[in-house]
Amino acid sequence: MNIIFKNNLFRGAATLCILQQVFVGLSTFIIGSAGAALADPSRVLLLLGAFFGSSAMAYVVGTSYQWLGVRLANDLWKTYTIGLLGELGSDMGYASPANKNLTNTWLTGEAQSTLEYTATFALDFLSISCNVLFTLVAFLAILGPLITSAIVLALISSFCLLIVARRAIKSAGSEIQGAKMAALMSVQFLWDQIFFGNSKTRSTPMQRNEVLMLSYFKQAERYRLLEQGVSCLPIFFSMAVLYAAVAHQVHSGAIVLAALVAVLPRTLQLFQNVHTMTTYSSQFLLLKSKLSNLKLFSKRLDRRQAGEHVQKAEISILDMATETDIPLDELVAQVASKSRLKPGRLRLTGRNGVGKSSFLRDLKALMPQAVLVGPEIHLLPIELKGSTGQIQKQTLMAMMEQNIEVLLVDEWDANLDQANMESVDEQLQAFAKNGLVIEVRHSRLELIRRDGE
């Protein structure tokens, strides 16, 4: 929960939230005092004016903290997104298409909704807690300790029951989040099936999606039943105790009936708030589990170690200017030494599957200022239109126009016709006069060249 407690927006909103509940508690005390002063109409009118004034201030302050709450939710999501992407971006081992899809789904789905709920939850829980506290103080002043003790009993019994159910609630939280993520990922997989598959190919994925969604729904419903049971049972018990306390006070003449009637609606509202407070207490355990999952998200991703899937003996580096081979280890040593690499054009060659693309990513990890362009890598705005090959070409053109010293290019010719390949080839050749190009070319180009010869 430190992600929210250390946020200045939360502190400002929390201050306004507490102030709002001070006015609400004050209005309860005032209306109870008005009920006790029914014999003096002028005093009642004065107190009613103070009641409406206090209530108005509560609404004004409440509007302000709700506005800050929206800003808080946005700031939490922004901070988490930047932090997670910064963590992942510092390690090329995470740079896989699968991790990209999973992280995108996580950030725009579970993470966004969890952090938005965290902001709302924290302020609402604080508001309800202060409401209960200040209302109890008002009741103590108006109705006396016996009736107030009956209400406090509801709180104590609720939290005792919550402690008993804590383990079940915490376990349910992790299960719900995992089930929801699995359902979201299955929906993402259905996209291509809907557009490019047929009734036979999409039958099994659709069934799997339904199973995952039903699993999530059942777990969410089971948690809600547990939560409501924990919240409601103590309230029923405390209502009976409260009625007995009120009856005793009335028969003994220790309470002014008019004051009791005046604050009775607030008593019912207070019980509702006690119920909500207990519900929020159980949800706090669920939220704590979700926030823990946010913090540990990177541990769920597959991480490729440098050199993994790279068969160095099967890869060659050809210097296009001198048409000589350069040992892989020599290039890696040059890059690792942080020495300035001379301009030129190097091509990685080798059969499919030996790890040429993986080796390019290893080089990128050693050269943070280099730019890697390749399939499924989108460096231009997402609104860019065109075929895969056209977007790839536009990306290359845009990167070469910038002041880049090293350009890593993975299969840039895979989706281009011969005319466009020749055009891009010329642009790369021109770039290589001042910068270094290290490229992997699609095997189809070699076939075209052989056919031409």
C-alpha positions as CSV (number, residue, x, y, z in Angstrom):
1,M,0.0,0.0,0.0
2,N,3.0,2.3,0.0
3,I,2.3,3.2,-3.6
4,I,-0.7,5.2,-2.4
5,F,0.3,6.4,1.1
6,K,3.4,8.1,-0.3
7,N,1.5,9.9,-3.0
8,N,0.9,13.7,-2.3
9,L,-2.4,13.6,-4.1
10,F,-3.6,11.0,-1.6
11,R,-2.5,13.0,1.3
12,G,-4.4,16.0,0.1
13,A,-7.5,14.1,-0.7
14,A,-7.3,12.3,2.7
15,T,-7.2,15.6,4.5
16,L,-10.3,16.8,2.7
17,C,-12.0,13.5,3.3
18,I,-11.4,13.7,7.1
19,L,-12.6,17.3,7.1
20,Q,-15.8,16.3,5.3
21,Q,-16.6,13.7,7.9
22,V,-16.0,16.2,10.7
23,F,-18.8,18.3,9.2
24,V,-21.0,15.1,8.9
25,G,-20.4,14.2,12.6
26,L,-21.0,17.8,13.6
27,S,-24.3,17.8,11.7
28,T,-25.4,14.6,13.6
29,F,-24.6,16.2,16.9
30,I,-26.5,19.4,16.0
31,I,-29.7,17.5,14.8
32,G,-29.6,15.4,18.0
33,S,-29.3,18.6,20.1
34,A,-32.2,20.1,18.1
35,G,-34.4,17.1,19.0
36,A,-33.5,17.5,22.7
37,A,-34.5,21.3,22.5
38,L,-38.0,20.9,21.0
39,A,-39.4,22.9,23.9
40,D,-37.5,26.0,22.7
41,P,-38.5,26.7,19.1
42,S,-36.1,29.6,18.6
43,R,-33.1,27.4,19.7
44,V,-34.4,24.6,17.4
45,L,-34.4,27.1,14.4
46,L,-30.9,28.2,15.3
47,L,-29.7,24.6,15.5
48,L,-31.4,23.7,12.2
49,G,-29.6,26.5,10.5
50,A,-26.3,25.2,11.8
51,F,-27.3,21.7,10.7
52,F,-27.9,22.8,7.1
53,G,-24.7,24.9,7.1
54,S,-22.6,21.9,8.3
55,S,-24.2,19.6,5.8
56,A,-23.5,22.1,3.0
57,M,-19.8,22.3,4.0
58,A,-19.6,18.5,4.0
59,Y,-20.9,18.4,0.4
60,V,-18.5,21.1,-0.8
61,V,-15.4,19.5,0.8
62,G,-16.6,16.0,-0.4
63,T,-16.7,17.3,-4.0
64,S,-13.1,18.5,-3.7
65,Y,-11.7,15.2,-2.4
66,Q,-13.6,13.2,-5.0
67,W,-12.0,15.4,-7.7
68,L,-8.6,14.7,-6.2
69,G,-9.4,11.0,-6.1
70,V,-9.7,10.9,-9.9
71,R,-6.4,12.6,-10.2
72,L,-4.9,10.2,-7.7
73,A,-6.2,7.2,-9.7
74,N,-4.7,8.6,-12.9
75,D,-1.3,9.3,-11.3
76,L,-1.1,5.8,-9.7
77,W,-1.6,4.2,-13.1
78,K,0.9,6.5,-14.8
79,T,3.5,5.9,-12.1
80,Y,3.1,2.1,-12.2
81,T,3.1,2.0,-16.0
82,I,6.3,4.1,-16.3
83,G,8.0,2.1,-13.5
84,L,7.1,-1.3,-14.9
85,L,8.1,-0.4,-18.5
86,G,11.4,1.1,-17.1
87,E,12.1,-2.1,-15.2
88,L,11.4,-4.4,-18.2
89,G,13.1,-2.1,-20.7
90,S,16.4,-2.3,-18.8
91,D,16.6,-6.0,-19.6
92,M,16.4,-7.2,-23.2
93,G,15.7,-10.6,-21.9
94,Y,12.0,-9.6,-21.5
95,A,11.8,-8.4,-25.2
96,S,9.6,-11.1,-26.6
97,P,6.2,-10.9,-28.5
98,A,4.6,-13.0,-25.8
99,N,5.7,-10.7,-23.0
100,K,4.7,-7.7,-25.0
101,N,1.1,-9.0,-25.4
102,L,0.9,-10.1,-21.7
103,T,2.3,-6.8,-20.4
104,N,-0.1,-4.8,-22.6
105,T,-3.1,-6.8,-21.4
106,W,-1.9,-6.5,-17.8
107,L,-1.3,-2.7,-18.0
108,T,-4.5,-1.8,-19.8
109,G,-6.6,-4.4,-17.9
110,E,-5.9,-5.7,-14.4
111,A,-3.3,-3.1,-13.5
112,Q,-5.4,-0.1,-14.5
113,S,-8.6,-1.4,-12.9
114,T,-6.7,-2.4,-9.7
115,L,-5.0,1.0,-9.3
116,E,-8.2,2.9,-10.0
117,Y,-10.0,0.8,-7.4
118,T,-7.1,1.3,-5.0
119,A,-7.6,5.1,-5.1
120,T,-11.3,4.8,-4.7
121,F,-11.0,2.2,-2.0
122,A,-8.5,4.1,0.1
123,L,-10.5,7.3,0.2
124,D,-13.9,5.6,0.7
125,F,-12.5,3.4,3.5
126,L,-11.0,6.4,5.2
127,S,-14.3,8.3,4.7
128,I,-16.4,5.5,6.1
129,S,-14.0,4.9,9.0
130,C,-14.1,8.6,9.9
131,N,-17.9,8.7,9.5
132,V,-18.3,5.8,12.0
133,L,-15.8,7.4,14.4
134,F,-17.3,10.9,14.4
135,T,-20.8,9.6,14.5
136,L,-20.0,7.5,17.5
137,V,-18.6,10.5,19.2
138,A,-21.8,12.4,18.5
139,F,-23.9,9.5,19.7
140,L,-21.9,9.3,22.9
141,A,-22.6,13.0,23.6
142,I,-26.3,12.7,22.7
143,L,-27.4,9.1,23.6
144,G,-24.9,8.1,26.3
145,P,-22.4,5.3,26.6
146,L,-24.8,2.3,26.7
147,I,-26.2,2.7,23.2
148,T,-22.9,3.7,21.8
149,S,-21.3,0.6,23.3
150,A,-23.9,-1.6,21.5
151,I,-22.8,-0.1,18.1
152,V,-19.1,-0.5,19.0
153,L,-19.9,-4.2,19.7
154,A,-20.8,-4.5,16.0
155,L,-17.4,-3.3,15.0
156,I,-15.5,-5.5,17.3
157,S,-17.5,-8.7,16.4
158,S,-17.1,-7.9,12.7
159,F,-13.3,-7.6,12.9
160,C,-13.1,-10.7,15.0
161,L,-14.9,-12.6,12.3
162,L,-12.7,-11.0,9.7
163,I,-9.6,-12.3,11.4
164,V,-11.0,-15.8,11.4
165,A,-11.8,-15.6,7.6
166,R,-8.6,-13.8,6.7
167,R,-6.7,-16.8,5.1
168,A,-9.7,-17.7,3.0
169,I,-10.1,-14.1,1.8
170,K,-6.4,-13.7,0.9
171,S,-6.4,-17.0,-1.0
172,A,-9.5,-16.0,-2.9
173,G,-7.9,-12.7,-3.9
174,S,-4.9,-14.4,-5.7
175,E,-7.2,-16.9,-7.4
176,I,-9.6,-14.3,-8.7
177,Q,-6.8,-12.2,-10.2
178,G,-5.2,-15.2,-11.8
179,A,-8.5,-16.4,-13.2
180,K,-9.3,-12.9,-14.6
181,M,-5.9,-12.6,-16.3
182,A,-6.3,-16.0,-17.9
183,A,-9.8,-15.0,-19.2
184,L,-8.5,-11.7,-20.6
185,M,-5.6,-13.4,-22.4
186,S,-8.0,-16.0,-23.9
187,V,-10.2,-13.2,-25.3
188,Q,-7.1,-11.7,-26.9
189,F,-6.3,-15.0,-28.6
190,L,-9.8,-15.2,-30.1
191,W,-9.3,-12.0,-32.1
192,D,-7.4,-13.8,-35.0
193,Q,-9.8,-16.8,-34.8
194,I,-12.8,-14.5,-35.3
195,F,-11.4,-12.8,-38.3
196,F,-9.2,-15.4,-40.0
197,G,-10.4,-18.8,-38.7
198,N,-13.6,-20.8,-39.4
199,S,-16.2,-22.5,-37.3
200,K,-13.9,-25.6,-36.9
201,T,-10.7,-23.8,-35.9
202,R,-12.4,-21.5,-33.4
203,S,-14.5,-24.1,-31.7
204,T,-11.9,-25.3,-29.2
205,P,-10.6,-21.7,-28.4
206,M,-14.2,-20.5,-27.9
207,Q,-14.9,-23.4,-25.5
208,R,-11.6,-22.7,-23.6
209,N,-12.5,-19.1,-23.3
210,E,-15.9,-19.9,-21.9
211,V,-14.4,-22.3,-19.4
212,L,-11.9,-19.7,-18.2
213,M,-14.6,-17.0,-17.9
214,L,-16.9,-19.3,-16.0
215,S,-14.0,-20.1,-13.6
216,Y,-13.4,-16.4,-13.0
217,F,-17.1,-15.7,-12.5
218,K,-17.5,-18.6,-10.0
219,Q,-14.5,-17.5,-8.0
220,A,-15.8,-13.9,-7.9
221,E,-19.2,-15.0,-6.8
222,R,-17.8,-17.3,-4.1
223,Y,-15.7,-14.5,-2.8
224,R,-18.7,-12.1,-2.7
225,L,-20.7,-14.6,-0.6
226,L,-17.8,-15.0,1.9
227,E,-17.5,-11.2,2.1
228,Q,-21.1,-10.6,2.8
229,G,-21.3,-13.4,5.4
230,V,-18.4,-11.8,7.3
231,S,-20.0,-8.4,7.0
232,C,-23.7,-9.1,7.8
233,L,-23.7,-11.6,10.7
234,P,-22.2,-9.3,13.3
235,I,-24.7,-6.5,12.3
236,F,-27.7,-8.8,13.0
237,F,-26.4,-9.6,16.4
238,S,-25.6,-6.0,17.2
239,M,-29.0,-4.8,16.1
240,A,-30.6,-7.0,18.8
241,V,-28.2,-5.7,21.4
242,L,-28.9,-2.1,20.3
243,Y,-32.7,-2.6,20.6
244,A,-32.3,-4.0,24.1
245,A,-30.1,-1.0,25.1
246,V,-32.6,1.5,23.7
247,A,-35.5,-0.2,25.5
248,H,-33.6,-0.1,28.8
249,Q,-32.7,3.6,28.4
250,V,-36.3,4.5,27.5
251,H,-37.8,2.6,30.4
252,S,-35.3,4.1,32.8
253,G,-35.9,7.6,31.5
254,A,-32.2,8.0,30.9
255,I,-32.7,9.3,27.3
256,V,-34.7,12.0,25.7
257,L,-37.1,10.3,23.2
258,A,-37.1,13.3,20.8
259,A,-33.3,13.2,20.6
260,L,-33.4,9.5,19.9
261,V,-36.0,9.9,17.2
262,A,-34.0,12.7,15.6
263,V,-30.8,10.6,15.3
264,L,-32.5,7.2,14.6
265,P,-32.1,7.5,10.8
266,R,-28.4,8.2,11.4
267,T,-28.3,5.0,13.5
268,L,-29.5,3.0,10.6
269,Q,-27.0,4.7,8.3
270,L,-24.3,4.0,10.8
271,F,-25.0,0.3,10.7
272,Q,-24.9,0.4,7.0
273,N,-21.5,2.1,7.3
274,V,-20.3,-0.5,9.8
275,H,-21.4,-3.1,7.3
276,T,-19.5,-1.3,4.5
277,M,-16.5,-0.8,6.7
278,T,-16.3,-4.5,7.4
279,T,-16.8,-5.3,3.7
280,Y,-14.0,-2.9,2.9
281,S,-11.8,-4.6,5.6
282,S,-12.2,-7.9,3.8
283,Q,-11.6,-6.2,0.4
284,F,-8.5,-4.7,1.9
285,L,-7.0,-8.2,2.1
286,L,-8.1,-8.9,-1.5
287,L,-6.6,-5.5,-2.6
288,K,-3.4,-6.1,-0.7
289,S,-3.0,-9.4,-2.6
290,K,-3.7,-7.7,-5.9
291,L,-1.1,-5.0,-5.2
292,S,1.4,-7.6,-4.3
293,N,0.8,-9.2,-7.7
294,L,1.3,-5.8,-9.4
295,K,4.7,-5.6,-7.7
296,L,5.7,-9.1,-8.7
297,F,4.3,-9.0,-12.3
298,S,7.8,-9.1,-13.9
299,K,8.4,-12.5,-12.2
300,R,5.6,-14.0,-14.2
301,L,7.2,-13.1,-17.6
302,D,9.6,-15.3,-19.5
303,R,13.1,-13.9,-19.4
304,R,15.7,-14.9,-22.0
305,Q,19.3,-15.0,-20.9
306,A,21.9,-13.3,-23.1
307,G,23.3,-15.9,-25.5
308,E,20.3,-18.2,-25.1
309,H,19.0,-19.6,-28.4
310,V,22.2,-18.3,-30.2
311,Q,24.4,-20.9,-31.9
312,K,27.5,-18.8,-32.4
313,A,29.3,-21.4,-34.5
314,E,26.5,-21.3,-37.0
315,I,26.4,-17.5,-37.5
316,S,28.8,-15.5,-39.6
317,I,29.3,-11.7,-39.8
318,L,30.1,-10.3,-43.2
319,D,31.6,-6.8,-43.6
320,M,29.8,-5.7,-46.8
321,A,32.5,-3.1,-47.6
322,T,35.5,-5.5,-47.5
323,E,33.5,-8.8,-48.0
324,T,35.5,-10.3,-45.1
325,D,34.2,-12.2,-42.2
326,I,34.3,-10.9,-38.6
327,P,34.2,-13.3,-35.7
328,L,31.2,-12.9,-33.4
329,D,33.3,-12.7,-30.3
330,E,35.3,-9.9,-31.8
331,L,32.2,-7.8,-32.5
332,V,30.8,-8.5,-29.0
333,A,34.1,-7.5,-27.4
334,Q,34.2,-4.2,-29.4
335,V,30.6,-3.4,-28.4
336,A,31.2,-4.4,-24.7
337,S,34.3,-2.1,-24.5
338,K,32.1,0.9,-25.2
339,S,34.6,2.0,-27.9
340,R,33.2,4.0,-30.8
341,L,32.3,1.6,-33.7
342,K,33.4,2.7,-37.1
343,P,30.7,3.3,-39.8
344,G,29.8,0.5,-42.2
345,R,27.5,-2.3,-42.9
346,L,27.6,-5.8,-41.3
347,R,25.3,-8.6,-42.2
348,L,24.6,-11.7,-40.0
349,T,24.2,-14.8,-42.0
350,G,23.3,-18.4,-41.2
351,R,20.5,-20.9,-41.6
352,N,17.1,-20.3,-40.1
353,G,16.8,-21.0,-36.4
354,V,20.5,-20.5,-35.4
355,G,19.6,-17.3,-33.4
356,K,20.5,-14.4,-35.7
357,S,17.5,-12.3,-34.4
358,S,18.3,-13.2,-30.8
359,F,21.9,-12.2,-31.3
360,L,20.7,-8.8,-32.6
361,R,18.8,-8.4,-29.4
362,D,21.9,-9.3,-27.4
363,L,23.7,-6.5,-29.2
364,K,20.9,-4.1,-28.5
365,A,21.2,-4.9,-24.8
366,L,24.9,-3.9,-24.9
367,M,24.2,-0.8,-26.9
368,P,21.3,1.2,-25.3
369,Q,21.6,4.0,-27.8
370,A,21.3,1.8,-30.8
371,V,17.9,1.3,-32.5
372,L,16.5,-2.1,-33.4
373,V,14.0,-2.3,-36.2
374,G,12.3,-5.6,-37.0
375,P,9.0,-7.6,-37.3
376,E,6.5,-6.9,-34.5
377,I,8.5,-3.9,-33.4
378,H,6.5,-0.7,-33.6
379,L,8.5,2.4,-33.2
380,L,6.2,4.8,-35.0
381,P,2.7,6.0,-33.8
382,I,0.1,3.2,-33.8
383,E,-2.1,5.3,-36.1
384,L,0.3,4.7,-38.9
385,K,-1.6,3.0,-41.9
386,G,-0.3,0.7,-44.6
387,S,0.8,-2.9,-45.2
388,T,3.3,-4.6,-42.9
389,G,6.1,-4.0,-45.5
390,Q,5.1,-0.3,-45.9
391,I,5.1,0.3,-42.2
392,Q,8.5,-1.4,-41.9
393,K,9.9,0.8,-44.7
394,Q,8.5,4.0,-43.1
395,T,10.0,3.0,-39.8
396,L,13.4,2.5,-41.3
397,M,13.2,5.8,-43.1
398,A,12.1,7.6,-40.0
399,M,14.9,6.1,-37.9
400,M,17.6,6.9,-40.5
401,E,16.6,10.5,-40.5
402,Q,17.5,10.8,-36.8
403,N,20.9,11.2,-35.4
404,I,21.6,7.5,-34.7
405,E,25.0,6.0,-34.7
406,V,24.1,2.3,-34.8
407,L,21.0,0.8,-36.5
408,L,20.2,-2.9,-35.9
409,V,17.8,-4.2,-38.6
410,D,16.1,-7.6,-38.5
411,E,14.6,-9.0,-41.7
412,W,13.7,-5.6,-43.1
413,D,13.1,-7.1,-46.5
414,A,10.7,-9.8,-45.4
415,N,7.5,-8.0,-46.6
416,L,8.8,-5.9,-49.5
417,D,8.7,-6.4,-53.2
418,Q,12.0,-6.2,-55.2
419,A,11.6,-2.5,-56.1
420,N,11.1,-1.4,-52.5
421,M,13.9,-3.7,-51.3
422,E,16.3,-2.0,-53.7
423,S,15.1,1.4,-52.5
424,V,15.6,0.6,-48.9
425,D,18.9,-1.1,-49.6
426,E,20.2,2.2,-51.2
427,Q,19.0,4.2,-48.1
428,L,20.8,1.8,-45.8
429,Q,23.9,2.0,-47.9
430,A,23.9,5.8,-47.6
431,F,23.3,5.6,-43.9
432,A,26.3,3.3,-43.5
433,K,28.6,6.0,-44.6
434,N,28.3,7.8,-41.3
435,G,26.7,5.2,-39.1
436,L,26.9,1.4,-38.5
437,V,24.2,-0.9,-39.8
438,I,24.1,-4.5,-38.5
439,E,21.4,-6.5,-40.3
440,V,19.7,-9.8,-40.7
441,R,18.1,-10.2,-44.1
442,H,15.3,-12.5,-45.1
443,S,16.3,-15.6,-46.9
444,R,13.9,-14.8,-49.7
445,L,16.2,-12.0,-50.9
446,E,19.0,-14.5,-51.6
447,L,16.6,-16.6,-53.7
448,I,15.6,-13.5,-55.7
449,R,19.3,-12.7,-56.3
450,R,20.1,-16.2,-57.4
451,D,17.1,-16.1,-59.8
452,G,18.4,-12.8,-61.2
453,E,21.8,-14.3,-61.8
